[in-house]
């Protein structure tokens, strides 16, 4: 089974990016002059940012990174001489600690390349502006997407002021005594919620499961359509378990990993023949569709306390309310720790609410899941 190499979790390029000590320094990398100007204009209205340089391909980008030491790099995928995928590999091999946001087209090819980039060490992605439609609307869409994704890395409480630990380092768990765990009984399903940094995290943990893993696995990863199918295919190629994008009516079976499709909430329903998937495009929750809260509430309704719930790296608080319901029924809750999270928003909210049974580094998550299943 081929495994993707794990790179050090990117951290801070230098002290200038610590909130309160200076602007966030950004390097824009794209072979299109128009796109470089477009991204620069989108960022220029926010006083927190400073665009410190440009590069038209990966070779020039590596030189600029060494010279300018940016905090954040926006990186095109398709470029001459050295494309974005090769560039992200080189950056992480050189232990570059800058955060990298890929600029991707919303196509199957663009989605596949973006998933590869995220697995190789990119931290997030935005949709590249199209050449069609009003420029003002395209600029507003880019600003609304790009600015929060940059700021999430430097939010208060996120591990941005120090170099993060490698995601393969096992961090001892710390039991959360604030909530007395109810007797969950036999574990019947594994439910995972994840967002920013998720593809890398999932690519690290899912290949650790043996082919004999006895539980169905359901996952919400915040991603748009096309991307979730590409992610499932990429994961399935590197796992002993089957990984698929969910479809309406799909049955849950032991050892199958089901990923919620982009722009659809995923719920579970009990039928005469077992448990199956139900999809809908109901209102967004926590500005998300799919939403972790929607899935976790549904899992709780179907399986009560027979659940292992896992909250991994991600921005915001999606999953918190669902975890509250799971925990109240006796589910066992695992939260990723601050040190190995790209963004400690989602797991941090669960931990700070006292709802996690255990808080673990990414490398310790699967061993703990297996311990719960075979106990």
Secondary structure, 3 states (H helix, E strand, C coil): CCCCCCCCCCCCCCHHHCCCCCCEEEEEECCCHHHHHHHHHHHHCCCCEEEEEEECCHHHHHHHHHHHCCCEEEEECCCCCCCHHHHHHHHHHCCCCCEEEEEECCCHHHHHHHHHHHHHCCCEEEECCCCCCCHHHHHHHHHHHHHHHHHHHHCCCCCCCCCCCCCCCCCCCEECCCCCCCCCCCCCEEEEEECCCHHHHHHHHHHHCCCCCCCEEEEEECCCCCHHHHHHHHHHCCCCCEEEECCCCCECCCCEEEECCCCCEEEEEEECCEEEEEEECCCCECCECCCHHHHHHHHHHHHCCCEEEEECCECCCCCHHHHHHHHHCCCEEEEECCCCCCCECHHHHHHHCCCCCEEECHHHHHHHHHHHHHC
